[in-house]
Amino acid sequence: MTNNINQNINPSIIGKGTWYDKAASELIEREKKLGRSLKMIRTESGLGASGFPHIGSLGDALRNYAVALGCRVQGYNAELIAFSDDKDGLRKVPAGLPQELEKWLGFSVSTIPDPAGDCHKSFGAHMTSQLLTALDTSGADYHFMSGFECYKQGVFNEEILAIMNNHERVGKIIEEEIGQEKYMEELPYFVVCEKCGRIYTTHATAYHPDSHTIEYECKGMEVRGNWLEGCDHKGKVDALSGNGKLSWKVEFAARWRALDIRFEAYGKDIADSVRVNDRICREILGWEPPMHVQYEMFTDRGGHKISKSAGNVFTPQVWYRYGSPQSLNLLIFKRFIGTKSGSVEGIPIHMDELDDTEDAYFGKSKTINEMELAQNSGLYEYCWMLKPPKEPEVHVPYNLILKLARLAPKGAEAEFIKGKLREYGYLDKTEKGLDKRIGYALNWIADFADESPDVNLTEQEATIVKAVISELMKTNTPEEYQGVAFKTAKANDWKPRDVFSVIYRVLLGKSQGPRLGPYIALIGKTGVISELEDALKNKV
C-alpha cells in the first residue's frame, strides 16, 4: 500500500516537486522553442578514467541522470550517456598506485595495462568500471560509450572535419574567451605519436584539408608541473584514423553535436572549457549546445576539493560499506547548488535523513507545508530512481545501532541489537531492512572502533548539556536516569522536550530516541557523561 503525497499534490507543483523536475520542464520547453525532436532527450556525463572515481564523479553522473528522470516523469523518453574519457592521457600517477606507472605518463589510459592485474583490458577500463559499478549500485540506468572506441569508429568524424577546416577561427574563439593563444599556432588536436605512443607530447602544427591529414612533432609537453620528454619524431596522421583526439577546448562541442546531447551540468572547475565549447558548438558546428547548470565541487571534511590526484579520494564503494546506496543518492540529490561535503562521518546523518524523506513519501511526515512535503516525497522517489519500495523500512537512528553494536557480545551482535531495539519499541511495526542496517553498523565498528560524528552545539545547547551532566552525576539507577531531563528542565525553567532533544542529538544524532533511563543504564552513566563532555568541545 502506497500513501505517497505525490498522488494528490497541488497541480502547480511540477512533476515530483523537486529541482530536477523544474530543470526538466525548462529543458523540454527550451527544446520545443529550438524546434528539435523530442523523441529522445539525452543528458550526458563524462566519466574520468585516469584515476579512482570519487563520490563527486558519481554525483556528476547522477545529477545529469536525474534530469533525464525528470523528463521521463513528464512523459518523454530520456537517457543518460555515460561517456568515458578513456582516450585521454595519464597526466599524473594517482595517489595509492605504484610510482612505476610514471613510465606511462602521457599515454592514453586505454593503452596502459590494468594496474590491478588482468581483471580489465586497460588502466582506463579498470577505472571506468568502478564508476559504472557505482552507477549500477545507485540504481541508475545509462547508455555507456567509450571515447577510445568512438574515435576509432569515426563517431566524431564530421565534427573533427568541421573543427579542423576552421581551426584558425577556433583558435581565435579560444583566445577571445580565455586568453589562451596556444591554439592560434597549434591545432586543437592531440596526435598519438606513431613512434613512442604518447598522446600528450605531440604538437599538431599543420592541417591539409584535401587529405584531412595533420602534421605533428613529438617534442614534449609540461603536464601537471612535470615535463614529458618527446621522442622528436615528425610525421603525418589522418585526423579521422582514431590515432588522436580533440582537445578539451573543442571536444565537448563535438560530443554534444555528434551524440545529440540536450543537457549537461558541469563543475565550476571546467567553466572556462564549457564556455569555449558553447561558442564552438554554435559558431563552428552550427548546433545549439545543451542546456547547462553549474554546480559546486564535492569537498572532504576539511573543505578541500575531493581529487583523484590529491590523495583524498572518497569512493562510492567506501560509502556503500557503511550506508545504503539511497543515502548516498540523497547526499547528491538533496541540494544541487552549493558545495557538498563528502565524508564517512556524514553517513549516519544521511541514513537518518532518508528515513525522514520516507516518512514524507508514505504520508507520515509531520510537515505541514504542502510544497515542502511534496519536495521531500519526490526527493525520496529520486533516491530510489523512481522505483521506491511499496512499504517503509524500519526506522532506527543510525547512531543508536552503532552504540548497541559496540556493546554487543562477539558472535551474537545481531541478536543483541535486535533484542534491545525490541525493548525500546523500535521493532513494533516492521523489521524490514534491519539486517542491512546492522551490517552497515558492524562494518563501521570494525573499521572505526569508537569514532563517532562530531556534534556542534549552540551556546544555549551547551548550557543545557552542562546542566544535564550536573544532574546526571547525582543519579545511580535507571529510574533516576529517566528523571534527569525533567529535573534539569524544571530547575532551569526550560521545556522538557528541548532538553530531551539536545540529549538525543548528542547521543544519537536525532532529536528523539528510546526511553532515556534504560538507554543510559545500558550504555553506562560514565560513558554517557563522557559523550556529553566531548560534545561541549565542539560548541559553535
Buried (B, 14 or more C-beta within 10 A) or exposed (E): EEEBBBEEBEEEBBBBBBBBBBBBBBBBEBBEEEEBEBEEBBBBBBBBBBBBBBBBBBBBBBBBBBBBBBBBBBEBEBBBBBBBBBBBBBBBBBBEEEEEBEEBBBBBBBBBBBBEEEEBEBBBBBBBBBBBBBBEBBBBEBEEBBBBBBBBEEBBBBBBBBBBBBBEEBBBBBBEBEEBEEBEEBBBBBBBBBEBBBBBBBBBBEBEEEEBBBBBBBBBBEBEEEEBEBBEBBBEBEBBBBBBBBBBBBBBBBBBBBBBBBBBBBBEEBEBBBBBBBBBBBEBBEBBBBBBBBBBBBBBBEEEBBBBBBEBBBBBBBBBBBBBBBBBBBBBBBEBEEEBBBBBBBBBBBBBBBBBBBBBBBBEBEBEEBEEBBBBBBBBBBBBBBEBBEEBBBBBBBBBBBBBBBBBEEEEBBEBBBBBBEBBEBBEEEBEBBEEBBBBBBBBBEEEEEEBBEBEBEEEBBBBBBBBBEBBEEBEEBEBBBBBBBBBBEEEEBEEEBBBBBBBBBBBBBBEBBBBBBBBBBBEBEBBBEBBEEBBEEBE
